[in-house]
Each structure stands twice: as C-alpha cells, then as structure tokens.
Amino acid sequence: MTIMMILLAVVGGAMLSIQAAINGQLGSKVGVFKSAFLTFSIGALVTGLLIFFFEPKHTLTLMDVPKWQLLGAMFGVPYIVIMVLAVQRIGAAVATVAVIFGQLTMSMLIDNFGWLGNESIPFSMSRLGAIICLGIALFFIYSSSKSKAAPAKKPLQQEAPNR
C-alpha cells in the first residue's frame, strides 16, 4: 500500500507540472488571475461532483472541525498564481523543482516540530542530504535552462498603414 501511495503522489506531481505548464501559457494570454480563477472554478466543480457521487459520510462536517484547519484552502491560491507567473518566466522544470524544494523544506520543518497537528518525525542527516541534493538539482536545472534558453523574440513593431 505504501508503494501505491508513493506512485499516486508521483502521478499527482506529474499532473501539477502539466497544470503549471498549461496555466503558464494561458496566463500569458488571458492574465494570471483569470487563469487562476479558471483553475479553481473547474476544480471546485469537479470536486463538488466527486463529493456528491463518491465521498463517504463522515461524523464531522466542515463546520465542526477546528477553524484553523479550514485555512489550508487559502494556500492553493498563492501556489497557482505564483506558478502561472513563474512558468512564464523561468519554465516549467525550474518552477516545479523550486516548488518541490519549498515543499520539501517546509514539510521537514512540519515533521520535525510536529506542527499543524502532525506526528513529529525527527530531522536527520539523511533528510538534510535530501534537501541539499534537491538544492543542487535546482541549481543545475536553472543553470542549464538559463544557458540554453533561446533568445527572446522582439515584439513585432506595428507598421504604419500605407496611405
């Protein structure tokens, strides 16, 4: 079961990269906030259908849980907006690795200190090594994309109509 959850997490990560690349393109054409709005609107619709058809009944409702737990929903908005902006400027690979670096670093802090009601998992040298390796990966991916990036296209100047 653990292997299956890891594989599902990898698939979820792949989907986030695809989403970031698509949203980056959409955001450059229609605007960052419209792109984010579309993402959350479609996401809310699909999630609503999943809840209606597949969610089992729970003893607690959203109104019964500690109110601070509802704040988790607010953290998706900055992520989507930041990724729409970042992918346009630094590419999907660099933006994704940077996000994973941030996720890994924060998750290690959450684990170590048992923040947000999570069980404490002590920080170790192997966990530090993972953060360092990912930081090195980010450096190399960024360096290689920066040096190999095609020169920016100059915008076409509007020509005066012939009279």
C-alpha positions as CSV (number, residue, x, y, z in Angstrom):
1,M,0.0,0.0,0.0
2,T,2.9,2.4,0.7
3,I,4.3,1.9,-2.8
4,M,0.9,2.6,-4.3
5,M,0.6,5.8,-2.3
6,I,4.1,6.9,-3.5
7,L,3.2,6.1,-7.1
8,L,0.0,8.1,-6.8
9,A,2.0,11.0,-5.3
10,V,4.4,10.8,-8.3
11,V,1.4,10.9,-10.7
12,G,0.0,13.8,-8.7
13,G,3.3,15.6,-9.1
14,A,3.3,15.0,-12.8
15,M,-0.2,16.4,-13.1
16,L,0.9,19.5,-11.2
17,S,3.7,20.1,-13.7
18,I,1.3,19.7,-16.6
19,Q,-1.1,22.1,-14.9
20,A,1.7,24.6,-14.3
21,A,2.8,24.5,-18.0
22,I,-0.7,24.9,-19.3
23,N,-1.6,27.6,-16.8
24,G,1.6,29.5,-17.6
25,Q,0.6,29.6,-21.3
26,L,-3.0,30.5,-20.5
27,G,-1.9,33.2,-18.0
28,S,0.4,34.8,-20.6
29,K,-2.6,35.1,-23.0
30,V,-5.6,36.0,-20.7
31,G,-3.9,37.1,-17.5
32,V,-2.6,35.5,-14.3
33,F,-5.7,35.9,-12.2
34,K,-8.1,34.7,-14.9
35,S,-6.0,31.6,-15.3
36,A,-6.1,31.0,-11.6
37,F,-9.8,31.7,-11.4
38,L,-10.4,29.1,-14.2
39,T,-8.3,26.6,-12.3
40,F,-10.2,27.0,-9.1
41,S,-13.6,27.2,-10.8
42,I,-13.2,23.9,-12.7
43,G,-11.5,22.4,-9.7
44,A,-14.5,23.3,-7.5
45,L,-16.9,21.9,-10.0
46,V,-15.1,18.6,-10.4
47,T,-14.5,18.3,-6.7
48,G,-18.2,19.0,-6.0
49,L,-19.2,16.2,-8.3
50,L,-16.7,13.8,-6.7
51,I,-18.1,14.7,-3.2
52,F,-21.6,14.2,-4.4
53,F,-21.0,10.8,-6.0
54,F,-18.1,9.3,-4.1
55,E,-17.4,10.9,-0.7
56,P,-18.5,8.6,2.2
57,K,-20.4,10.1,5.1
58,H,-18.3,11.5,7.9
59,T,-19.2,12.2,11.5
60,L,-17.9,15.7,11.3
61,T,-18.8,18.5,8.8
62,L,-16.6,21.4,7.7
63,M,-18.3,23.5,10.3
64,D,-17.4,21.0,13.1
65,V,-13.6,20.9,12.6
66,P,-11.2,23.4,14.3
67,K,-11.4,26.6,12.2
68,W,-7.7,26.8,11.6
69,Q,-7.9,23.6,9.6
70,L,-10.1,25.5,7.0
71,L,-7.1,27.8,6.3
72,G,-5.5,25.1,4.2
73,A,-7.8,26.0,1.3
74,M,-6.2,29.5,1.2
75,F,-2.7,28.2,0.5
76,G,-3.7,26.9,-3.0
77,V,-4.4,30.4,-4.3
78,P,-0.8,31.7,-3.9
79,Y,0.6,28.5,-5.3
80,I,-1.5,28.7,-8.5
81,V,-0.8,32.4,-9.0
82,I,2.9,32.0,-8.4
83,M,3.2,29.1,-10.7
84,V,1.3,30.9,-13.5
85,L,3.8,33.8,-13.2
86,A,6.9,31.6,-12.7
87,V,6.4,29.2,-15.5
88,Q,6.1,32.1,-18.0
89,R,9.5,33.4,-16.9
90,I,11.6,30.5,-15.8
91,G,10.0,27.5,-17.4
92,A,8.1,24.5,-16.1
93,A,11.1,22.5,-15.0
94,V,12.8,25.2,-12.9
95,A,9.5,26.3,-11.4
96,T,8.5,22.8,-10.5
97,V,11.8,21.9,-8.9
98,A,11.7,25.2,-7.0
99,V,8.2,24.3,-5.7
100,I,9.4,20.9,-4.7
101,F,12.4,22.4,-2.9
102,G,10.0,24.7,-1.0
103,Q,7.6,21.8,-0.2
104,L,10.4,19.5,1.0
105,T,12.0,22.2,3.2
106,M,8.6,23.2,4.8
107,S,7.5,19.6,5.2
108,M,10.7,18.7,7.0
109,L,10.0,21.6,9.4
110,I,6.4,20.4,9.9
111,D,7.6,16.9,10.5
112,N,10.4,17.8,12.9
113,F,8.3,20.1,15.1
114,G,5.0,18.3,14.7
115,W,3.3,21.5,13.5
116,L,-0.3,21.6,12.5
117,G,-1.3,18.6,14.5
118,N,1.1,16.2,12.7
119,E,3.1,13.5,14.4
120,S,6.7,14.6,15.0
121,I,9.3,12.9,12.8
122,P,12.8,13.9,13.8
123,F,15.1,15.7,11.4
124,S,18.1,13.6,10.4
125,M,21.3,13.9,8.3
126,S,19.7,11.8,5.5
127,R,16.8,14.4,5.4
128,L,19.3,17.2,5.3
129,G,21.1,15.4,2.5
130,A,17.8,15.2,0.5
131,I,17.3,19.0,0.8
132,I,20.9,19.6,-0.3
133,C,20.6,17.2,-3.2
134,L,17.4,18.9,-4.3
135,G,19.0,22.3,-4.0
136,I,21.9,21.2,-6.2
137,A,19.4,19.8,-8.7
138,L,17.6,23.2,-8.7
139,F,20.9,24.9,-9.4
140,F,21.8,22.6,-12.3
141,I,18.4,22.7,-13.9
142,Y,18.3,26.5,-13.6
143,S,21.8,26.9,-14.9
144,S,21.2,24.6,-17.9
145,S,17.9,26.3,-18.8
146,K,19.4,29.7,-18.5
147,S,22.4,29.0,-20.7
148,K,20.4,27.1,-23.4
149,A,17.4,29.4,-23.5
150,A,16.6,30.8,-26.9
151,P,17.0,34.5,-27.2
152,A,13.8,36.3,-26.5
153,K,11.8,37.3,-29.6
154,K,11.4,41.0,-30.1
155,P,7.8,42.1,-30.4
156,L,6.7,43.0,-33.9
157,Q,6.5,46.7,-34.3
158,Q,3.3,47.9,-35.6
159,E,3.7,49.2,-39.1
160,A,2.1,52.4,-40.2
161,P,-0.6,51.7,-42.9
162,N,0.2,52.8,-46.4
163,R,-1.8,55.8,-47.5
